[in-house]
Amino acid sequence: MPEQPPYLRIADVLRQRIADQEWTPGDRLPSRTQLAEECGVGENVIRRAQELLISLGVLEGRTGSGTYVAEPRERLRMVRSQYREQRGGSPFRADMASLGKRGTWESRTDAKIPAPASIAARLGISVGDLCVRTAYEFLVNGKPAQLSTSWEPYDLTAGTLVVLPEGGPHAGKGVVDRMAEIGITVSHAVEQPEPGQANTEESTLLGVQRGALVTRIRRTYYSDDARPVETADIVIPAATCEIVYEVPVQN
């Protein structure tokens, strides 16, 4: 079994010292030089360990001041369920309303964007076929909570009132409702979550550190004749949100 990288071992040591209340929320940690001497490792190992704990929300870095034990913060609970996909408006807004919070979003849509190979494969179209691409920044009580980039085949909605997801009389109603307006029944969605790290753009939009842990969800909606009608890449910061999947049980 391969040996654990030194920075992961040091991260565990720092986390245990916090759990043992050697340092409590708001406390400033010793300098990297001091910690390196105490732990018998280089300062670069300490830096990587601290960066990992910052990305997990255990520590926080303050420019020009040092590294501190983060105050405990409530993680937003995001439930992924078949029930959230029923017709009746935006699932995100409904999810947040159920938590007593205000869910809003900002978006930017570009029409007639050629599909790159990865998106074409997910939508069952040819590379270069035109798509409608919409980039979303979802907010909870005005603060960034998740990102999403959505792709829809242009020939599916061209010439209809729902061609622009955030324009026209059906703006913001969600994929299920919008497709129903043009006679397409969305029967199910497939989601594939995987862990990742925030890139520079994502960290700026989400208000987290570059490299912070995120969950990436690749989601595709399908019609009742098994045609992909929309696919999206969703990015959710791990430090501020937890994702829960609700699975129905047949009796």
C-alpha positions in Angstrom: 0.0 0.0 0.0 1.6 3.4 -1.0 2.7 5.7 1.8 0.5 8.6 2.6 1.8 11.9 1.2 3.4 14.0 3.9 1.0 16.9 3.5 -2.0 14.6 4.1 -0.4 13.3 7.2 0.3 16.8 8.5 -3.3 17.9 7.6 -4.5 15.0 9.8 -2.2 16.2 12.6 -3.4 19.8 12.4 -7.0 18.6 12.3 -6.5 16.4 15.4 -5.0 19.3 17.3 -8.1 21.4 16.4 -10.4 18.5 17.5 -8.4 18.3 20.8 -9.1 22.1 21.2 -5.4 23.0 21.3 -6.6 25.7 18.9 -10.2 26.8 18.8 -12.3 28.8 16.3 -10.7 32.2 15.7 -7.3 31.2 17.0 -4.2 32.1 14.9 -2.0 29.1 14.1 1.7 29.3 14.7 3.8 30.3 11.7 4.7 27.8 9.0 8.3 27.9 10.1 7.3 27.0 13.7 4.9 24.2 12.6 7.5 22.9 10.2 10.0 22.6 13.0 7.5 21.0 15.3 6.4 18.4 12.7 9.8 17.8 11.2 8.8 18.6 7.7 9.5 21.4 5.2 7.4 24.6 5.1 6.1 23.6 1.7 4.4 20.6 3.3 2.8 22.8 5.9 1.6 25.1 3.2 0.0 22.3 1.2 -1.6 20.9 4.4 -3.0 24.2 5.3 -4.3 24.8 1.8 -6.2 21.5 2.0 -7.8 22.4 5.3 -8.7 25.8 4.0 -10.5 24.2 1.0 -12.4 22.0 3.5 -13.4 25.0 5.6 -11.4 23.9 8.6 -9.0 26.8 8.4 -9.1 30.2 6.8 -6.3 32.3 5.4 -6.2 36.1 6.1 -4.0 38.0 3.7 -1.1 39.6 5.6 -2.2 38.1 8.9 -1.8 34.4 8.9 -3.9 31.2 9.1 -6.7 30.8 11.6 -9.1 28.1 12.7 -12.4 28.8 10.9 -15.6 29.5 12.7 -18.1 26.6 12.3 -20.5 27.4 9.5 -23.7 25.8 8.4 -23.4 23.8 5.2 -26.3 24.3 2.8 -28.2 21.0 2.3 -28.9 20.4 -1.4 -31.2 17.5 -2.0 -31.1 15.8 -5.4 -34.4 13.9 -5.8 -36.9 12.8 -8.5 -39.5 14.9 -6.8 -37.6 18.2 -7.4 -37.9 17.5 -11.2 -41.7 17.7 -11.3 -43.4 20.4 -13.4 -44.0 23.7 -11.6 -41.1 26.1 -12.1 -37.5 26.3 -11.1 -36.3 23.3 -9.0 -33.5 25.4 -7.4 -35.9 28.2 -6.3 -38.3 25.5 -4.8 -35.4 23.8 -3.1 -34.3 27.0 -1.4 -37.8 28.0 -0.5 -38.2 24.7 1.3 -35.2 25.7 3.5 -36.6 29.1 4.1 -34.0 30.8 1.9 -34.2 32.9 -1.2 -32.9 31.2 -4.4 -32.0 33.5 -7.3 -29.6 33.3 -10.2 -27.8 35.3 -12.8 -27.3 34.0 -16.3 -25.8 34.6 -19.7 -27.1 32.8 -22.8 -25.2 32.4 -26.1 -27.2 31.0 -29.0 -25.9 29.0 -32.0 -22.7 27.8 -30.3 -21.0 24.8 -32.1 -21.0 21.8 -29.8 -17.6 20.6 -28.7 -16.9 16.8 -28.9 -17.7 16.1 -25.2 -21.1 17.9 -25.3 -22.0 16.5 -28.7 -21.5 13.0 -27.3 -23.7 13.7 -24.3 -26.5 15.2 -26.5 -26.3 12.6 -29.2 -25.5 15.1 -31.9 -22.6 15.7 -34.2 -19.6 17.8 -33.3 -20.1 21.3 -34.4 -23.9 21.1 -34.4 -25.4 24.3 -33.0 -26.4 24.6 -29.4 -27.9 27.1 -27.0 -25.4 27.5 -24.1 -26.4 29.2 -20.8 -24.0 29.9 -17.9 -25.7 30.3 -14.5 -24.5 31.6 -11.2 -27.0 30.5 -8.5 -27.3 32.5 -5.4 -28.8 31.8 -1.9 -29.8 34.9 0.0 -27.6 36.8 -2.4 -24.5 34.7 -1.9 -23.0 32.4 -4.5 -23.9 28.7 -4.0 -23.4 26.9 -7.3 -22.5 27.3 -10.9 -24.0 25.5 -14.0 -23.3 25.6 -17.7 -26.3 24.2 -19.7 -26.3 23.1 -23.3 -29.4 22.4 -25.4 -29.6 21.4 -29.1 -30.6 24.4 -31.1 -32.7 22.5 -33.6 -34.8 21.2 -30.7 -36.1 24.7 -29.7 -35.3 26.9 -32.7 -38.3 29.0 -33.7 -40.2 28.4 -30.5 -40.9 30.6 -27.5 -38.5 28.6 -25.3 -35.4 28.8 -27.4 -33.8 31.0 -24.8 -34.0 29.5 -21.3 -34.0 32.9 -19.6 -35.9 34.8 -22.2 -39.5 35.0 -23.3 -42.8 34.1 -21.5 -41.4 30.9 -20.1 -38.1 32.2 -18.8 -36.6 30.6 -15.7 -39.2 27.8 -15.5 -36.7 25.0 -15.8 -36.1 22.3 -18.4 -39.1 20.1 -17.6 -41.6 22.9 -17.9 -40.0 24.6 -21.0 -39.9 21.3 -22.9 -43.5 20.6 -22.1 -44.4 23.8 -23.7 -43.2 22.5 -27.1 -44.7 19.0 -26.6 -41.7 17.2 -25.3 -42.1 15.1 -22.1 -39.0 14.9 -20.0 -39.1 11.5 -18.4 -35.9 11.4 -16.3 -32.4 12.8 -15.7 -29.1 11.1 -15.2 -26.5 12.6 -12.8 -22.9 11.7 -12.5 -21.1 13.4 -9.5 -17.4 13.4 -9.0 -15.0 15.4 -6.7 -12.8 18.1 -8.1 -11.0 21.4 -7.4 -12.1 24.9 -8.3 -10.3 26.5 -11.1 -9.5 30.2 -11.2 -12.8 31.3 -12.7 -14.9 29.0 -10.5 -13.1 30.2 -7.3 -13.7 33.8 -8.2 -17.4 33.3 -8.9 -18.0 31.1 -5.9 -16.0 33.1 -3.5 -13.7 30.2 -2.5 -10.0 29.6 -2.7 -8.5 28.4 -6.0 -8.1 24.6 -5.7 -10.9 24.4 -3.1 -12.8 21.1 -3.1 -16.0 21.1 -5.2 -18.4 18.5 -6.4 -19.0 18.4 -10.1 -22.2 17.0 -11.4 -22.7 16.0 -15.0 -26.5 16.0 -15.6 -28.5 15.1 -18.7 -32.2 15.3 -19.1 -33.9 12.8 -21.4 -37.3 12.8 -23.2 -39.7 9.9 -23.0 -38.3 8.6 -26.3 -34.8 8.5 -24.8 -33.5 11.6 -26.6 -31.1 13.9 -24.6 -32.7 17.4 -24.5 -30.3 19.2 -22.2 -27.0 18.5 -20.5 -25.3 20.6 -17.8 -22.1 20.8 -15.8 -22.9 21.8 -12.2 -20.2 22.9 -9.7 -21.0 23.0 -6.0 -18.4 24.0 -3.3 -17.8 21.3 -0.8 -17.0 23.6 2.2 -20.4 25.4 2.0 -22.8 22.8 0.6 -23.6 19.2 1.2 -25.3 17.1 -1.5 -27.9 14.5 -0.5 -29.6 12.1 -2.9 -33.1 11.0 -2.1 -33.9 7.6 -3.6 -37.5 6.4 -3.8 -38.2 2.9 -2.6 -40.9 0.7 -4.3 -43.2 -1.1 -2.0 
